Amino acid sequence: MSSSSASPADYRAALTSPGALIPALASALGRFPIAMVGLATLLYVQRATGSFAAAGLVSAGMLAGVSLGSVAQGRLMDRVGPTRPLLLATALFAMAEAALVLAVQSGASLVLVVLLAVLGGLVQPALPGASRALWVVLVPAGPRRDAAFSYEAISLEVFFILGPAAAAFLVAAPWPGTGVAVAVTAMALGSTAFALSRPVRTQEPGPRGPSVGLLGALARPGMRTVALASLGFGLVIGTVEVGVPAVTAEAGSPAMGGVLLSAWSVASVLAGVLYSLRPWPRPLHLRMPVLLGVFGVCVAAMALTGPLGSIPVLVVAMLLAGSTITPQVTAQSLGVEEVAPAGTATEAFGWVVTAATLGLSAGQSVAGIVVDARGPAGAFLAGGTAGLVVAVVLWLRRGSFHAPAPARREPALTRG
């Protein structure tokens, strides 16, 4: 079980490891639009059609595509290496997004636009999984690898702070599709540069374990536990993203909802850096249920905003909840490293992304219904309860991390 902590020196050592700089920079460019492309598309479609309902369907279609595509692309990368699948996905993604823009501009039917959005999501380059899997090759196991995974989680959280703001800013440009164009261009350039970097081109796929069949990475009970942790994490996040704007709208300041969501992302980044210095609890199989349980309690406490009528109560509870976000994402990455079957690292990270995306979608849907029926406090209670229930299941499944695993060999770089 991973129990090491990561110091600032470990972060520096990981990011300056031989061959790490170029793929790290390319990955940053390609991952930055992840939180931007969906919102930019939604705002663009809404401006073009005048309908939030149509825009929501397009956004949901893209989200569904990403959920399926990340796993399929990850499995392919594990079999043949990341370069060719990433280059193919990038080309298809650029064409699908160009077709979507042309469809919107020409006033095509909503069905066609939604189908193109699903296709765009399916072929959106699965760069987060490929990027995290590469650290297994570049950095030896221990504190430096823990720091590398923490960096991935922290940087992604930063992108979720900056991406939506960039999308909202660019939709005000003379052409409302500017945000989509910028996001697609950055993602395509970053993914291509990452795929063509030497460490990625020379990365050999690892041998697949004997227990891997149709289930792929989910063949291992421990991997199913990690995916469940990601699902619960997404459920709670989804309820907060609906509940907070509902609270601030009731208070007469709708814009404050976006400010608070950005603030909890900042809290997540800062807490993630501090937490990585000495994570608690140390054993990973205990860390995931405890962190999710604390997350659920803090989100449930946000319901006190209702009876107390106090925005400061919401802010305090929200910042406490936000401080557990990056530690959870980092723990899930470490969990994948420990329990995924041999030769399935990229696919396994894809399952984590898919589970979180499905949880996020379900959490938002349920929260929307609860807000209409019971108000924002009900949404926070529902999200917090869901987090606690999943945390209890994770605790009951903690033994799955100790299930016997076949001998595994990490993918390596070819010579030459």
N, C-alpha and C positions, 0 to 999 in steps of 0.2 A: 504494500500500500504506500502510495506517495504521501509523505508527511513532511517534506522539506519546505523551508521558507526561502524566499527570494529577496536578496538585498539589492540596492541600487546598482552595485557593481555587477550583479548577475544580469540585470537588464542591459547594461552597457556591453557586457561580454556576449550576450545572446545576439544583440543587434549588430555587433561588429565581428561576429563569427565569419570565417572565410566563406565568401560567396553569398552572404546574407543580404548585403546592402542593396543590390540591384533588385532582386525579387521583393524585398521588403518595401522599397519605394514604389515599385510597379503595383504591388498589391494594395498599397495605400491609395494610389490613384484609382485603381479599379474598384475598390470597396467603398470609396467615399460616396458614390452615387446610390448605394444600396438603399439608404433611407430617403433618397431624393427622388428616384425615378418613379416610384409609385405615386407619391403626392403630386409630383409635377404632371404626371399623366392625368390624375384625377382633376386637378385644377384646369388643365388644358381642355379636357373633354367638357368640363362644366362651362367654361367660357365659350366653347364652340357651339354647344347644344343648348345652353341655358338651363340644364337639368342636373341637379345633384343626384337624382335617382339613376340616371344614365351613367353619370360619372362613377357612382358607387359600384354599379355592376361591372364596369370596365376594370376598376381597381380590384374588385373581388376576383375577377377572372385572371388577372395578372398574378395575384397572390396564390390562387389555386395552381396555376402553372408552375410557379417557383417551388411550391411544396412538392410537386411530383418530379420536376426536373432536377432538383438538387441531388436527389437519391440516385436517379438514373445516370446522371453525369458522373457522380462520385463512383458508382460501380464500374463504369467504363474506364475512368482514370486509373482505378486500382488494377485493372486488367492490362491496359496498354500504356500506362504512363499518362501524365497530365497534359503534355504539349499538344498532341493532335486533337483530343477532345475539346480542349479549351479554344484552340484556333477555330475549329469547326463551329462550336457553340457561339463564339464571338461573331463570326460571319453571318450565321443564321439569325442571331439576335439583332444585328444591325439591319438586316433585310426585313425582319418581322416588324421592328419599330418604325422603319421607313414606310412600310405598307400601312401600318396603323395610322401614322400621321397623314398619309395620302387619303386614307379612308375618311378620317375626320374632316380633312379639308374639303373633300368632295361631297360631304353630306351623306355618306354611305349609311346603310341600315345599321341599327344598333347591334343586331345579331352579328354582323360581320366584324364590327369594331371589337366586340367582346371576344369573338373567336381569335382575332389577331392578338388581343391582349393575353389570352391564355397561351397562345403559341409563343409570344414574346417571353412570358414567364417560364415556359418549359425550357427554352434555349438560353435564358439569361445565364451567363457564365457562372458556374459554381465555384467562384474564386475563393470565398471564405473557407470552404473545406479544403481546397487544394493548398491554400496558403498555410493553414494550420497543420496540415499533414506534412508539409515540407520541413517544418521545424524539427520533426522527428529525425529527419536526415541530417540537418545542418548542426543540431545542438545535441550534445550527449544528455542522457537522462540525469535528472537531479535538479538542483536549484535553477540552473540556467534554462533548462527546458520549461520549468514552472514559470520563470520570468517571461519566456517567449510566449507562452499561452496567455499569461496575464496581459502582455502587450497587445495580443490580438483582441482580447476582450475589451481592454481600455480604449484602444484605437477605434474599435467599432462603435463604442459608446459615444466617443467624440464625434464620429460621423453622424450618429443619430441626433446629435445636438445641432451640428452645422448643416446637414443635408436638408431637412425640412425648411430651415430658414432660407437657404439658397433657393429652394423651389418656390417658396412664397414670394421671394424678391424678384425672381426671373419671370414669374407669370405676369408681372406688371410691365414687362417689356412690350414694345410695339407689336410683336407677334407673341401670343400667349404660349406657343409651343416651344419657346426658347429654352425653357427649363428642361423639357424632354430631350431636345437636341444636345444640350450641354451634358446632361446625365449620361445619355447613350454614348456620346463621344468619349467622355472620360472613362466610362466602363470598358469600352472597346479598346482604347489605347492602353489602359492599365492591364487588362487581361492579356492582350497581345504581347506587351513587353514582358509580363510575368512568364507567359508560356515560352517565350524565346530566350529567356535568361539561361545562362549555362547550367546552373544547378538544377533547374527544372527540366531542361532538355536531356540532361544526363541522368535523370532519376530513373532507376530501374523499378518496375513494379515488384512488390514483395510476393513471395509464394503464398497461395491461399491455403488456409488450414483445412484439414480433412472434414471438419464439422460444418463447413460452409456449403449451403445448398441454395434453394430458391429464396430462403429468407435472407441470405447474405449476411450482413453485419448483425442483423437481429437474431441470428442463430444462437448467440450467447445470451444466457439469462441476465448477465450483468449489463450487457448493452441495452437490453430492453428496459432495465432499471434506469439507465442514464437517459434514454429517450423519454421515459415517464417523467423524470425530473424536469426535462426541458418542456414537456407538455404542461405540467403544473405551473412552471415559471411563466409560460405564455398565457395561460388562463388568468393568472393574477394581473399580469401586465395589461391585458386587454380590458379588464374591468376598470382599472385605474385610468386608462386613456379615454374612457367614456365618462367615468364618474367625475373626474376633476373638472373638465369643461362644463359639465352640468352644474356643479357647485358654483363655479365662478359666474356662469350665466344667470343663475338665480340671484347671485349677489350684485348683478348689474354690471359686471365687468368681464364679458366673454373673452377678451384678449388675454386676461390674466391666466387663463387655463394654459395657454401655450407657454407663458413665462414659467409657470410652476412645473410643467413637464420638462422644460429645459433645465430648470434648477435641480430637479431630482436626477437628471442625467449627469450634471456636474458633480453632485454628491456621490453618485455611483463611481465616477472616475477617481475622485479623491480617495474615497474609501477603498477602492480596488487597489490603489498603490499602497496604501497603509496596510491593508489586510494581507497583502502578499508577503509583507515582511515577517509576519508570524501568524499564519492562518489558524483559526480555531473553529471546531475541534480539529485535531491534527489528522486522524485517520479519514481517508476520503469517503469510505462507506458510511461514516457517521456525519461527515461534513455536509453532504447534499441534503439529507432530510432535515438537519438542524437549521441550515440556512433558509430552506424553503418554508419551514415552520415559522421562523422569525419573520420572514417576509409576509406570510399570511397574517400573523398577529398584528404587525404594523399597519397593513392595509385595512384590516378589520377596525383598528383603532381610528382610522380616518373617518369612520362613520360617526364618531363623536362630534364631528363638525355640524351634523344635523341638529341634535338636541341642544348643543351648546351655542349654535349659531356663530361659530368663531372661525374665521379664516386662519388665524395664527395656529389653532389646534391642527387644522389640516396641513399647514406648512410643516410643522414639527414632525407629525406622524409620517408625512410624505417623505421628508428628508431622511428619516430613520429607515423607512422602507427602501428608499433609493440606495442607501449605503450597502444593501445586500445584493444589488443587481450584478455588478461586475464579479464579486466573489463567486456567485452562483455560475456565471458563464465560464469562469476560469475552472471551477471544479468540474463542470461538465466536460470541458476539453481534456482535463487530466483523466477523467473517468473513461473517456473514449480511448485514450492511450493505453489504459490498463486492461480494459475488458474486451475491446473489439477483436474479433478473430483476425488471425494473421492475414495480411494482404487486403484488408478492407478499411483502412484508416480513412480514406477520402469519402467513401460511401457512408461510413459511420458518422462522420461529421455532417454529411448530408441528412442523415436521419435526425440528428439533433436540430438542424435548421428546420426540417419539415415538422417535427413535433412542436417546436416553439411557434411556428407559423400557424399550425392548426389550432394550437391552444389560444394564440392571440386572436384569431378569427372567432373562435367559439366564445372567448371571454368578452369580446366586443359585442357580439350578437346578444348574449345573455344580459349583459349590462344595459344595453339599450332597452330591452324589454323591461328590466327591473326598474330602471330610472323612470320610465313612463308610469309604471304601476306603483312604485314605492318611494321614488325619489333617489337622489345620489347616495344617501346613506345605505339604502338597500343594496346598491351595486357594490359598495365597498365591503359590506358584510358577506355578500355572495362570493366575491373574489377572495376575501380572506379565508372564508370557510373552505372554498375549493382548494386553496393552497395548503391549509392544515390537513385536509383529508388526504391529499396526494402525499404530503410529508409523512403521514402515518403509514401509508402504503409503502413508501420508500424505506421507512424504518423497518417494516416487517420483511422487506426484500433485501435488507442490507447484507444478508449472507450470500446473495447472488454474486457479490464481488469476489467471493472466495471459491467460486466454482472452478473445478479443474480446467485448465486451458491447455490446448496443444502447444507444443514448442513453436515460438514465433521468431521470425527473423525480420528485422526492420528493413524497409527498402533502402537501397544504397545508391550512390552515384557511380555511374560507369566511369571507367578510366578513358582518358583521351578527349 
